[in-house]
């Protein structure tokens, strides 16, 4: 089944996925956040299916910045839940693919740090997973 996504839906999907990577980079700010962002973004660029096409689009990603991680999370975590809800209504396989892609990107971002991910990154990963599963 083909997805029917409006321009706003596509924007929300891209904001959600790249926002998850942004949150992981912010959570790893004491290490090498640029490496976390790079590794997470590469994982998103490797996505397949219709979600992969949306993530690969060369369009502007929504505002991912903020004055604090809390401010960023207030936009990004609900976008993850909204995207999962939208995809689940249209195509369960694409929803599962989106979830898997985001979690792979989160893992890639966390593994960019030397040693095991610290407690802050692990906590952010749990929050992202919870937002994905809240749909």
C-alpha positions in Angstrom: 0.0 0.0 0.0 1.4 3.4 -0.9 1.6 6.1 1.6 -0.4 9.3 1.2 1.6 12.0 2.9 0.9 15.7 2.7 3.8 18.1 2.6 3.2 18.8 6.3 3.3 15.0 7.0 6.6 14.7 5.2 8.0 17.7 7.1 6.9 16.2 10.4 8.4 12.8 9.5 11.7 14.4 8.6 11.7 16.6 11.7 10.9 13.6 13.9 13.7 11.4 12.5 16.4 14.0 12.3 15.2 15.5 15.6 15.8 12.2 17.3 19.4 12.4 16.1 19.7 16.0 17.3 18.4 15.0 20.7 21.0 12.2 20.9 23.8 14.7 19.9 22.6 17.1 22.5 22.5 14.3 25.1 26.1 13.5 24.2 27.4 17.1 24.3 30.1 16.2 26.8 31.6 13.8 24.3 31.7 14.4 20.5 28.2 15.5 19.6 29.2 16.2 15.9 30.2 12.5 15.6 26.8 11.4 17.1 25.0 13.6 14.7 27.0 12.4 11.7 26.6 8.7 12.6 22.9 9.1 13.2 22.3 11.1 10.0 24.2 8.4 8.0 21.8 5.8 9.5 18.8 7.9 8.4 20.2 8.3 4.9 20.4 4.5 4.7 16.6 4.1 5.2 14.6 2.2 2.6 11.0 2.1 1.5 8.8 5.1 1.1 10.1 6.5 4.5 13.6 6.3 3.1 12.5 8.4 0.1 11.1 11.0 2.4 14.2 11.1 4.5 16.4 11.3 1.5 14.5 14.3 0.1 16.6 17.5 -0.2 14.0 19.6 1.4 14.5 21.8 4.5 14.1 20.0 7.8 12.0 21.8 10.4 13.5 23.9 13.2 15.5 21.5 15.4 17.2 24.1 17.5 16.2 25.4 20.8 17.5 27.2 23.9 17.5 23.9 25.8 17.3 20.2 25.2 13.9 20.4 26.9 12.6 22.9 24.3 13.8 20.7 21.5 12.3 17.6 23.1 8.9 19.5 23.4 8.8 19.6 19.5 10.6 16.4 18.5 9.1 13.8 20.8 5.5 14.6 19.9 6.6 14.6 16.2 7.9 11.0 16.6 4.5 10.0 18.1 2.5 11.8 15.5 4.6 10.2 12.7 4.1 6.7 14.1 0.4 7.3 14.4 0.1 8.5 10.8 2.2 5.7 9.4 0.4 3.0 11.4 -2.9 4.1 10.1 -1.7 3.8 6.5 0.8 1.0 6.4 2.0 -1.0 9.4 5.1 -2.1 7.5 6.2 1.5 6.9 5.5 2.4 10.5 7.7 -0.5 11.6 10.4 0.6 9.1 10.3 4.1 10.4 10.6 2.9 14.0 13.5 0.6 13.1 15.2 3.4 11.2 15.0 5.9 14.0 16.1 3.4 16.6 19.1 2.4 14.4 20.0 6.1 14.0 19.7 6.5 17.8 22.0 3.5 18.4 24.5 4.8 15.8 24.5 8.2 17.5 25.1 6.6 20.9 27.9 4.3 19.6 29.8 7.3 18.2 30.9 8.1 21.7 34.0 6.3 23.1 33.1 3.5 25.4 29.5 2.7 26.3 26.9 5.4 26.0 26.6 7.4 29.2 23.5 7.6 31.4 22.3 10.8 29.7 22.4 9.3 26.2 20.8 6.1 27.5 18.0 8.1 29.1 17.4 10.1 25.9 17.3 6.8 23.9 14.6 5.6 26.3 12.6 8.8 25.8 12.8 8.5 22.0 11.7 4.9 22.2 8.8 5.8 24.5 7.7 8.5 22.0 7.8 6.0 19.1 5.8 3.5 21.1 3.2 6.0 22.4 1.3 5.9 19.1 
